[in-house]
Amino acid sequence: MSSTASDLLEGIVSSTKASISVILVLLYGYAMRKWKLISQEGESNISRIDTTFFLPALLFTEIGPLATWDNLKKYWPIIPLSVCFQLIALTVALASRLLGMLPHYVPLFVFNNVTSLPLLLIEALAATGALDPLVMPGKTLDGALKNGRVYVLINALVGNLTRFALGPYLMKSHPSRNWFHSYHDDPHRNESPLPGMGEGQITLPYEEDPAPPTTKDRTLSGLKTAKEWTVGAMNPPLIGGLLAIFFGIIPWFHTQLFGSGFLSPIYNSISNVGKLFSALQMLVLGAHLYSKQGTKSKPFHLVWLFFYRFAIAPAISISVVYGIRTTWPDLLDNDPMLDFVIAMSNVGPPALTLAAIATMGHVGDEVEGEISRVLTLSYGVTPLISFPVSIAIWMVKQTDVGELEI
């Protein structure tokens, strides 16, 4: 069997195992809800606690240990590349909206699984020997895997912050709305209905000829809008991530809290709480499959979403890494594992945490039900990731970082 065919087979096996493990937990949640081991009130309570307490704890413990100035300086290329890939996905999603795609599909395009799936994949691929070519001469596989985990988590840091800052707004956006509120939702607008007209009909302002806004008025209005957006974006998961960065970049707190200092019991307790999130989130997602039937997803929307996430997105990220490595070989750190992680950072199914974001966005039971089904289906087709995995490994072999070094 050729090396490429072997890599492809190993990728299929690894991604299939990862998919099955996720889907099985979803089925457990479905069965528990069907057999009334989880009540409707319990489902709602678990979802709320998961989003407002367990998820912020998880982000705090994942981001904090990595949030150091040294890491940010050493691995800085991962950050703009991650943001760039998300902006490309956002552009594609918004363009798709013009063609009739529903608004809650936008974050499904933009935010893929950047933590659990990549970590599972590199562990599984390493166990089969598929990642052996990515080990630098004189280094060990264990060392390469350790670096790979750091690269994955740095990318996850960016993905988690942007997901929880923008995700709730993207989830409920609508062509006739902006991200904050529509005109008719603004309780502060100065208007009065015409005589004889009821709610929802044409309204007119009290002032017939308002004065044009001055530069000062526009500036104040812009500052007010920015304040409203900032306050509105401060949801619990985002606060957990920002606190992790705050305590992480201060050396004393980083040592005492995330190291072995006297504050480490606080970190350990938060870490224990955060570990509860993933399993509970998948159980709740499975329960949603039973309790929130929602509307049926349009096949074209699903095909387009999966085609982007498993074909177009990897084509973009792999091409970008190849172009950077062959054009500016010194821009990225001299590590094949870094090339592989960046190439795969843009690939894979939508993040499971988008179910939590749907809850935060108050999109309604029908949309939550549809999102649950889409996420389940996306993990059903996750073995497709084996093809971009094989291509990414082949690309890294071709660029051969050691040979490109001057």
HURA-V629410 format. One record per helix or strand. SS is the DSSP state (H for helix, E for strand). FROM is the first residue (numbers start at 0). TO is the last residue. If there is no record, write none. Layout:
SS:FROM:TO ; SS:FROM:TO
This chain:
H:2:33 ; H:39:63 ; H:68:73 ; H:75:97 ; H:102:109 ; E:111:111 ; H:115:127 ; H:131:133 ; H:140:170 ; H:182:184 ; E:190:192 ; E:202:204 ; H:214:232 ; H:235:248 ; H:250:257 ; H:263:273 ; H:275:290 ; H:298:326 ; H:335:343 ; E:349:349 ; H:353:359 ; H:364:379 ; H:381:398 ; H:400:403
